[in-house]
Amino acid sequence: MQSASKMLSGPEKLAAVTKLVDTLRQDLTDGSLSPQPPEARQKYVDLGYEAKACSKLKNDDRDDEFLVSRVIFLTTYGTNTNIPDLIDKHHLAETIVENLERHANRGATSKKTNGPMEQMALAETLKLLFNITHYCKDKASSFSPAVPHIVTLLRDSTPQPTKPLDPPIGSLINALLNLNLGTTEIASSFYPDNEPTSFSDRLLDLLTRSSKAYNDEDLETNVTPLVGVIRAVHEYAPEQVKASIRKQLLPTETDRNEVLGKSTSIPSWLLKNSTNPLTPHLRETISDLLFEMSDKDATTFVSNVGYGFASGFLFNRNLPVPDTEAGSSSDTGGGASRPINPVTGQFLDRERQPDLPEMTEEEQEQEAERLFVLFERLRANGVISVENPVRTAVEQGRFEELPDDYQENVD
């Protein structure tokens, strides 16, 4: 191969390109190319072609948008490219915002797809936006004007029935992750005056669809960003929108007819995945969302999700676990309330009692003796240091020694 720094004539360029294409074609057959990272990206940066690429990206052409966005995207990995310069000197953020605006406008004027290159170019632009804001967080605010266009595209895109977060929807969600979503300029896009819950409802609809579409292997990658964006939208939302989100995501009266997490509702799905060992990032994001929907108050959090789901989160955050009494009540609306089990979150009057025969007094005495011996062994071995409850009960006169000839009255 000739040196990358040498200027080639027309025929030489054609020959070089032809050789490269032939090499790539051969690699598809026998995998002859080395798996080691190539030097092309760094050479591209060293030759200063980034300025030309940013200029080319301004063209209102989907082919150019697709190819140039991909090239700049690749230089964000494993090179010393100066990302702030791309934004400040070569106006990369402005160009990306303009391209997203074009996509949003075309989507608004025609609900039909404008060909595969439209979607491919959009996907490359969104990937580039994500990488730039990920590796250069200080310049993320330069991309805030893109948010209204991303919201428009999310609102107008139709999710696939089996994979609702496939591109472009998943890419649109990811593009929001690194942006500051709490600014005044963004609020009007997230919470429009005429329909303040329209965007949050769209996100929650995607969550409902995703809960049925993805298994554990796909949840971590696909659904975690969606829950993260829902969390941000909730955090900065006006009270009306917060109330709407909480109503749809926190356990309902129907959920409390069973142990929390056992029903098929979205609140139950969230609770189950808040302890999913196969999705560490998703479970943390869900727990953070549930805690924030409880006003970051430990007592409210336990009341909303039960000790079983709350205790681990509170312990990991070094937050005290509140002493909620058994039989605490949950408001069922209209001023009425029903006692709940604070551990499981289920209504006490809906708990299933074990279908076991009542113990005779002799059996009760034998069980008490067994527990007494068990506690004494544990204390002797240093396993526990609490007072034996059976001994305490005897000392307080709450147990009566039965004579050997005692016969239970069965009448």
C-alpha positions in Angstrom: 0.0 0.0 0.0 1.2 3.5 -0.8 1.9 6.0 2.0 -1.3 7.7 3.2 0.5 11.0 3.1 1.3 10.8 -0.7 -1.1 12.5 -3.0 -2.3 10.1 -5.7 -3.3 10.8 -9.3 -6.7 9.9 -10.6 -5.8 6.4 -12.0 -3.7 5.7 -8.9 -6.6 6.6 -6.6 -8.8 4.2 -8.6 -6.3 1.4 -8.4 -5.8 1.9 -4.6 -9.5 2.0 -3.9 -10.1 -1.1 -6.1 -7.4 -2.9 -4.2 -9.0 -2.0 -0.9 -12.4 -3.2 -2.0 -11.0 -6.4 -3.3 -9.2 -7.0 0.0 -12.4 -6.4 1.9 -14.3 -8.7 -0.4 -11.8 -11.4 0.1 -12.0 -11.0 3.9 -15.7 -11.7 3.7 -14.8 -15.1 2.3 -11.8 -16.2 4.3 -11.4 -13.7 7.2 -7.9 -12.9 6.0 -7.6 -9.5 7.6 -6.0 -9.2 11.0 -8.4 -8.7 13.9 -6.1 -6.1 15.4 -7.4 -2.5 15.4 -6.2 -0.8 12.1 -4.2 2.5 12.0 -6.6 4.2 9.6 -8.5 6.2 12.3 -5.4 7.8 13.8 -3.9 8.5 10.4 -7.2 10.2 9.4 -6.9 12.4 12.5 -3.1 13.1 11.9 -3.8 14.2 8.4 -6.3 16.8 9.7 -9.3 15.5 7.7 -11.8 16.1 10.6 -12.4 19.7 9.5 -13.3 18.5 6.0 -15.6 15.8 7.4 -17.4 18.3 9.5 -17.9 20.6 6.5 -19.1 17.7 4.4 -21.6 16.8 7.1 -23.4 20.1 6.6 -24.7 18.9 3.2 -28.4 18.2 3.1 -27.7 14.7 1.7 -28.4 11.4 3.4 -25.6 9.5 1.8 -23.1 12.1 3.1 -24.7 12.2 6.5 -24.5 8.4 6.8 -20.9 8.1 5.7 -19.4 11.1 7.4 -21.2 10.5 10.7 -19.8 7.0 10.7 -16.3 8.2 9.9 -16.3 10.8 12.7 -17.9 8.3 15.1 -15.1 5.9 14.5 -12.5 8.5 15.3 -14.0 8.9 18.8 -12.5 5.5 19.6 -8.7 4.9 20.0 -7.5 8.3 18.6 -6.4 11.6 20.0 -9.0 13.5 18.1 -9.9 16.9 19.8 -13.6 16.7 20.3 -14.0 20.2 21.8 -12.4 21.6 18.6 -14.9 19.7 16.5 -17.6 21.5 18.4 -16.1 24.9 18.8 -14.1 25.3 15.6 -15.9 23.1 13.2 -19.5 23.5 14.5 -20.2 19.8 14.8 -23.0 20.3 17.4 -24.8 22.8 15.2 -24.5 20.5 12.2 -25.9 17.5 14.1 -28.8 19.6 15.4 -29.6 20.7 11.9 -29.6 17.2 10.5 -31.9 16.0 13.3 -34.2 18.9 12.6 -34.3 17.8 8.9 -35.2 14.3 10.0 -37.9 15.5 12.3 -39.4 17.8 9.6 -39.5 15.1 7.0 -41.1 12.7 9.5 -43.8 15.4 10.3 -44.7 15.9 6.7 -44.7 12.2 5.7 -45.5 9.4 8.0 -44.1 7.0 5.5 -40.5 6.0 5.5 -38.3 7.9 3.1 -36.2 4.9 2.2 -33.6 2.9 4.0 -30.9 5.5 3.8 -33.1 8.0 5.8 -33.2 5.6 8.7 -29.5 4.6 8.3 -28.4 8.2 8.3 -30.5 9.0 11.3 -29.0 6.1 13.2 -25.5 7.2 12.5 -26.2 10.8 13.5 -27.7 9.6 16.8 -24.7 7.3 17.5 -22.3 10.1 16.9 -24.3 12.4 19.2 -24.2 9.8 22.0 -20.4 9.2 21.6 -19.5 12.9 21.5 -21.6 13.7 24.6 -20.2 10.7 26.4 -16.6 11.4 25.8 -16.9 15.2 26.1 -19.5 15.9 28.8 -18.3 19.5 29.2 -19.7 20.3 25.8 -23.0 18.3 26.1 -25.0 21.5 26.5 -24.1 22.4 22.9 -26.5 19.6 21.9 -29.5 20.7 24.0 -31.2 22.3 20.9 -31.5 18.7 19.5 -33.9 17.6 22.2 -37.1 19.0 20.6 -36.3 17.2 17.4 -35.5 13.9 19.3 -38.8 14.2 21.1 -40.6 14.8 17.8 -39.0 11.7 16.3 -39.8 9.6 19.3 -43.4 10.7 19.2 -43.8 10.0 15.5 -41.8 6.7 15.3 -43.8 3.5 15.3 -42.3 0.8 17.5 -42.0 -2.8 16.1 -44.3 -5.2 17.9 -41.6 -7.7 18.8 -38.6 -5.3 19.3 -40.0 -1.9 20.4 -36.6 -0.4 21.1 -35.0 -1.3 17.8 -33.6 1.6 15.8 -34.5 4.4 15.5 -36.4 4.4 18.8 -33.6 2.9 21.0 -31.1 5.2 19.4 -33.3 8.2 20.1 -33.6 7.1 23.8 -29.8 6.7 24.0 -29.2 10.1 22.5 -30.9 11.7 25.5 -28.9 10.0 28.2 -25.9 12.3 28.3 -27.8 15.6 27.9 -28.9 17.9 30.7 -32.7 17.3 30.6 -33.5 19.8 33.4 -33.1 23.1 31.5 -35.9 25.5 31.0 -35.5 25.3 27.2 -36.1 21.5 27.3 -39.1 21.6 29.6 -41.5 22.8 26.9 -40.5 19.8 24.8 -41.0 17.3 27.6 -44.0 18.8 29.1 -46.0 20.8 26.5 -48.7 23.0 27.9 -51.5 21.5 25.8 -50.5 17.9 26.7 -48.1 17.9 29.6 -48.1 14.1 30.0 -47.9 13.2 26.3 -44.1 12.5 26.3 -44.0 10.7 29.6 -47.0 8.6 28.4 -45.0 7.7 25.3 -42.1 6.5 27.3 -44.3 4.5 29.6 -46.0 2.9 26.6 -42.5 1.9 25.3 -41.7 0.4 28.8 -44.9 -1.6 28.8 -44.1 -3.0 25.3 -40.5 -3.7 26.3 -41.5 -5.6 29.4 -43.2 -8.2 27.2 -40.6 -8.2 24.4 -37.2 -8.7 26.0 -35.7 -11.5 28.1 -33.1 -11.1 30.8 -30.2 -11.2 28.2 -31.6 -8.2 26.3 -33.0 -6.1 29.2 -29.7 -4.8 30.5 -28.7 -3.2 27.1 -32.1 -2.2 25.7 -34.3 -1.2 28.6 -31.9 0.3 31.1 -31.5 3.5 29.0 -35.3 3.8 28.7 -35.8 3.6 32.5 -32.9 6.1 32.9 -34.7 8.6 30.6 -38.0 8.0 32.5 -36.2 8.8 35.7 -34.9 12.1 34.3 -38.3 13.1 32.9 -39.9 12.3 36.3 -37.2 14.2 38.2 -37.7 17.5 36.4 -41.5 17.1 35.8 -44.2 19.4 37.1 -46.4 17.9 39.8 -49.1 16.9 37.3 -46.7 14.8 35.3 -45.0 13.3 38.4 -48.4 12.2 39.7 -49.2 10.6 36.3 -45.9 8.7 36.2 -46.3 7.5 39.8 -49.8 6.4 39.3 -48.7 4.1 36.4 -45.4 2.8 38.0 -46.0 2.5 41.7 -48.0 -0.5 43.1 -51.8 -0.1 42.8 -54.6 -1.4 45.0 -54.9 -4.3 42.6 -51.2 -5.2 43.0 -51.7 -5.3 46.8 -54.2 -8.1 46.6 -51.1 -10.3 46.2 -47.6 -10.1 47.5 -46.0 -7.2 45.7 -44.1 -8.3 42.6 -46.4 -11.3 41.9 -48.9 -9.8 39.5 -48.4 -9.1 35.8 -48.6 -5.3 36.0 -45.8 -2.9 35.1 -45.3 -1.9 38.8 -44.8 -5.6 39.6 -42.4 -6.0 36.6 -40.3 -3.1 37.9 -40.2 -4.6 41.4 -39.2 -8.0 40.2 -36.4 -6.5 38.0 -35.2 -4.2 40.9 -33.7 -7.4 42.3 -32.8 -9.2 39.1 -29.3 -10.6 39.5 -28.8 -10.9 35.7 -29.3 -7.1 35.1 -27.1 -5.1 37.6 -27.4 -1.8 35.8 -31.2 -2.1 35.2 -31.9 -3.1 38.8 -30.0 -0.1 40.1 -31.7 2.3 37.8 -35.2 0.9 38.7 -34.5 1.1 42.4 -33.3 4.7 42.0 -36.5 5.5 40.1 -38.7 3.9 42.7 -36.9 5.7 45.5 -37.3 9.1 43.8 -40.9 8.4 43.1 -41.2 8.0 46.9 -39.8 11.6 47.4 -36.5 10.0 48.5 -38.1 9.3 51.8 -37.3 5.9 53.4 -40.6 5.5 55.2 -42.6 6.4 52.0 -40.3 4.0 50.0 -41.0 1.1 52.4 -44.7 1.9 52.3 -44.7 2.0 48.5 -42.7 -1.2 47.8 -42.6 -3.1 51.1 -39.6 -4.0 53.2 -38.7 -6.9 51.0 -37.8 -4.7 48.1 -36.7 -1.6 50.0 -34.4 -3.0 52.6 -31.5 -4.0 50.3 -31.6 -0.6 48.5 -31.6 1.3 51.8 -28.8 -0.8 53.3 -26.6 -0.3 50.2 -27.1 3.5 50.4 -26.4 3.5 54.1 -29.9 4.8 54.8 -31.7 3.8 58.0 -34.5 1.3 57.5 -37.6 2.8 59.1 -39.4 1.0 61.9 -42.8 0.6 60.2 -45.3 -1.3 62.4 -47.0 -4.4 61.1 -50.5 -3.6 60.0 -49.7 -0.1 58.7 -52.4 1.3 56.5 -52.6 2.2 52.8 -55.0 4.8 51.6 -57.4 3.2 49.2 -59.1 6.5 48.1 -62.1 8.2 49.5 -60.5 8.5 52.9 -60.6 4.7 53.5 -57.6 2.7 54.4 -56.7 -1.0 54.7 -53.9 -2.5 56.8 -51.0 -3.9 54.9 -48.2 -6.3 55.6 -45.1 -4.0 55.7 -42.8 -6.7 54.5 -44.7 -8.0 51.5 -46.9 -4.9 50.8 -50.0 -7.1 50.6 -53.3 -6.2 52.2 -53.6 -8.2 55.4 -57.2 -9.2 54.6 -55.9 -10.7 51.3 -53.2 -12.9 52.9 -53.7 -16.6 52.6 -53.5 -18.4 56.0 -51.8 -21.8 56.1 -54.3 -24.6 56.0 -52.9 -26.5 59.0 -54.8 -28.2 61.8 -54.7 -26.3 65.1 -52.0 -27.6 67.5 -53.0 -29.3 70.7 -51.7 -27.8 74.0 -49.4 -30.8 74.3 -48.0 -30.1 70.8 -47.6 -26.4 71.7 -45.6 -27.4 74.8 -43.4 -29.6 72.8 -42.8 -26.9 70.2 -41.9 -24.4 73.0 -39.4 -26.9 74.5 -37.8 -27.4 71.1 -37.5 -23.6 70.5 -36.1 -23.2 74.1 -33.4 -25.8 73.4 -32.6 -24.3 70.0 -32.1 -20.8 71.4 -29.9 -22.1 74.2 -27.7 -23.9 71.8 -27.4 -20.8 69.6 -26.5 -18.6 72.6 -24.0 -21.1 73.9 -22.2 -21.1 70.5 -22.2 -17.3 70.3 -24.4 -17.3 67.2 -27.0 -15.0 68.9 -26.9 -12.8 72.0 -30.6 -12.0 72.4 -32.6 -13.2 75.4 -34.4 -16.6 74.9 -38.1 -15.6 74.3 -39.3 -18.9 75.7 -37.3 -18.4 79.0 -38.7 -14.9 79.1 -42.3 -16.1 78.7 -41.8 -18.7 81.5 -40.4 -16.1 83.8 -43.4 -13.8 83.1 -45.8 -16.6 83.9 -47.1 -16.9 80.4 -46.5 -20.7 80.3 -48.1 -23.3 82.5 -46.4 -26.6 83.2 -48.8 -29.5 82.4 -49.1 -32.6 84.6 -48.1 -35.9 83.1 -51.7 -37.2 83.4 -53.1 -34.1 81.7 -55.8 -34.9 79.1 -57.0 -32.3 76.7 -60.6 -31.4 76.8 -61.8 -31.9 73.2 -65.4 -30.9 73.9 
